[in-house]
Amino acid sequence: MRRPSRMKFLLPIALSLAVLLTIALMGTALANPPDGHGGPGNNGPNNQAPVNNGPNNGHGGPGNSGPGNQQPVNNGPNGGSGGPGNNGPGNMQAPTPTPVPTAAPTPAPAAAHPDAPTTPSGDCIVSHAATPAQLCPVGGGLQYYFIGADGSSSIGPYLAPFSELATLYTAGASVLLYNGINPLTSKSVQVHYLPSDTKIRVSTYYPDTQYDTNKPYNFTVDGSNSVTHEAW
């Protein structure tokens, strides 16, 4: 009687092993897909997405700030102050003071000359009989006298010599030398120096009468004590 061949026993065993090997290989392939991403909750290391550290300005999302490319803190320009709470000395310049314009000195109302008589002398220069103002040469200058409606007089300011006035005031508008009231007529009196003409101008008023009120009386005097009436 013939023995059964070994091949009859080995063939089923080989088939069984092949099937088991195939199943094992399929399970391995399913567990590790080619792109490196596993199933849910199973991230593989092959192609992990980089962590988002925020834009390159150095600020990440909430709770995830990365260093990035941080920019230096801006402390403001070299010559000025930075933001609030960050004021640097920089190169601050001191403010330039604004020059205050100065006018030509105006002398205070002059008192009478110490050598002037209390009443006009015989050499006074205003020859008009009804004049409310009189000027008399004293000490190189002119002594002013207030004249009343009845011809009475009261001594007034002393006006400096023309040479001194020309040195003080070389050009420009008129310079007020005296501004006051004639105590005998209650009329205003102004005396100006005129640099462009090198003259003195007297501006006052006649005493009021029943015919005239506030009638002007103006005249000029030059360096030779020559009087020129402008209004009388």
SULSUL-V26074 format. One record per backbone hydrogen bond with DSSP energy under -0.5 kcal/mol. CO is the residue of the C=O (numbers start at 1). NH is the residue of the N-H. If there is no record, write none. Layout:
CO_NH + CO_NH
//
This chain:
5_8 + 6_9 + 6_10 + 7_11 + 8_12 + 9_13 + 10_14 + 11_15 + 12_16 + 13_17 + 14_18 + 15_19 + 16_20 + 17_21 + 18_22 + 19_23 + 20_24 + 21_25 + 22_26 + 23_27 + 24_28 + 25_29 + 26_30 + 27_31 + 28_32 + 33_36 + 36_38 + 36_44 + 39_42 + 42_38 + 45_48 + 51_53 + 53_66 + 55_58 + 56_69 + 58_60 + 59_55 + 61_64 + 64_61 + 64_66 + 67_70 + 68_70 + 73_75 + 77_80 + 83_86 + 86_82 + 86_88 + 89_92 + 95_97 + 99_101 + 105_107 + 111_158 + 113_116 + 121_124 + 125_127 + 128_131 + 132_147 + 134_145 + 135_125 + 136_143 + 138_141 + 141_138 + 142_144 + 142_159 + 143_136 + 144_156 + 145_134 + 146_154 + 148_151 + 152_148 + 154_146 + 157_144 + 159_142 + 161_165 + 162_166 + 163_167 + 164_168 + 165_169 + 168_170 + 172_196 + 175_177 + 175_193 + 178_191 + 180_189 + 181_183 + 182_185 + 182_186 + 182_187 + 187_182 + 189_180 + 190_203 + 191_177 + 191_178 + 192_201 + 193_175 + 193_195 + 194_197 + 194_198 + 194_199 + 199_194 + 200_221 + 201_192 + 202_219 + 203_190 + 204_217 + 212_209 + 214_216 + 215_206 + 217_204 + 218_230 + 218_231 + 219_202 + 220_228 + 221_200 + 222_225 + 226_222 + 228_220 + 231_218
//
